[in-house]
Amino acid sequence: MKGLGELERAVMEILWAREEPATARDVSRALADRDLAHTTVMTVLDRLAKKDFLVRERSGRAWAYRPAESREGYVAELMLGALAMSGDRDAALAHFARSVSGDEAAALRRVLEELE
């Protein structure tokens, strides 16, 4: 899966935190502390839509954007991509399993049991 740049990540965090789609103006307001030009935010939103991170739909004269998938889905794709880069998937999974906390291991066990 494609990665995100720092500003793209900031935009995605704003959209993942919202329940409703957001316009470029909404995102610009949320990023007001960064002192970005509105056109910069519009460009980032357009690029994220072209990369299939966002779905856009008309909202009057403007576009409204929403994430194409959840933050958790994105992170899972990153994890699968990293796993695919390993030369030995079994060894990478074993190393990962040994590095998680007890609570995380329990969550993994629950999910694996549900899959069986």
C-alpha positions in Angstrom: 0.0 0.0 0.0 1.1 3.5 -0.7 2.5 5.5 2.2 1.5 8.9 3.3 3.7 12.0 3.7 3.6 14.1 6.9 0.9 16.6 5.6 -1.1 13.8 4.0 -1.1 12.0 7.4 -2.2 15.1 9.2 -5.1 15.5 6.7 -6.1 11.8 7.1 -6.0 12.1 10.9 -8.5 14.9 10.6 -10.8 13.0 8.3 -10.5 9.7 10.3 -11.6 11.7 13.4 -14.7 13.0 11.8 -18.0 11.2 11.4 -19.1 13.3 8.4 -17.3 14.1 5.2 -15.3 17.3 5.2 -14.8 20.0 2.6 -11.4 21.6 1.9 -12.5 24.6 4.0 -13.2 22.3 6.9 -9.8 20.7 6.7 -8.1 24.1 6.2 -9.8 25.3 9.4 -8.6 22.2 11.3 -5.0 22.8 10.1 -5.1 26.5 10.8 -2.2 26.3 13.2 0.0 25.2 10.2 -0.6 28.4 8.3 -1.2 26.6 5.0 -2.7 28.2 1.9 -6.2 26.9 1.2 -5.0 25.8 -2.3 -2.3 23.6 -0.6 -5.0 21.8 1.4 -7.1 21.4 -1.8 -4.1 19.9 -3.6 -3.4 17.5 -0.8 -7.0 16.4 -0.8 -7.0 15.9 -4.5 -3.9 13.9 -4.4 -5.2 11.7 -1.6 -8.4 11.1 -3.7 -6.3 10.1 -6.7 -4.3 7.7 -4.5 -7.6 6.2 -3.4 -7.2 7.2 0.2 -10.2 9.4 0.0 -13.7 9.3 -1.6 -15.0 12.6 -2.8 -18.6 13.6 -3.5 -20.2 16.8 -4.4 -21.5 19.0 -1.6 -23.1 22.0 -3.3 -20.3 23.7 -5.3 -17.5 22.1 -3.2 -16.2 18.5 -2.9 -16.7 16.7 0.4 -14.1 14.1 1.3 -14.2 11.0 3.5 -11.7 8.3 4.1 -11.9 5.3 1.7 -11.1 3.0 4.6 -10.6 3.2 8.4 -7.4 4.1 10.1 -7.2 0.5 11.3 -7.6 -0.8 7.8 -4.8 1.5 6.6 -2.5 0.3 9.4 -3.4 -3.3 8.7 -2.4 -2.7 5.0 0.9 -1.2 6.2 1.6 -4.2 8.4 0.8 -6.7 5.5 3.1 -4.7 3.2 5.9 -4.9 5.8 5.3 -8.6 6.2 5.4 -9.1 2.4 8.9 -7.4 2.4 10.3 -9.9 4.8 12.2 -12.8 3.4 10.7 -15.2 5.9 7.1 -14.4 6.7 6.9 -17.1 9.5 10.0 -15.7 11.2 8.7 -12.1 10.9 5.3 -13.2 12.4 7.1 -15.0 15.2 9.2 -12.0 16.0 6.1 -9.8 16.0 4.2 -12.1 18.3 7.1 -12.1 20.8 7.3 -8.3 20.7 3.6 -7.5 21.5 2.3 -6.9 25.0 0.2 -9.4 26.9 -3.0 -7.6 26.2 -2.1 -7.3 22.5 -1.4 -11.1 22.4 -4.7 -11.8 24.1 -6.5 -9.7 21.4 -4.7 -11.6 18.7 -5.7 -14.9 20.2 -9.3 -13.8 20.4 -9.3 -12.8 16.7 -7.6 -16.0 15.6 -10.1 -18.1 17.6 -13.0 -16.2 15.9 -11.5 -17.1 12.5 -11.3 -20.8 13.3 
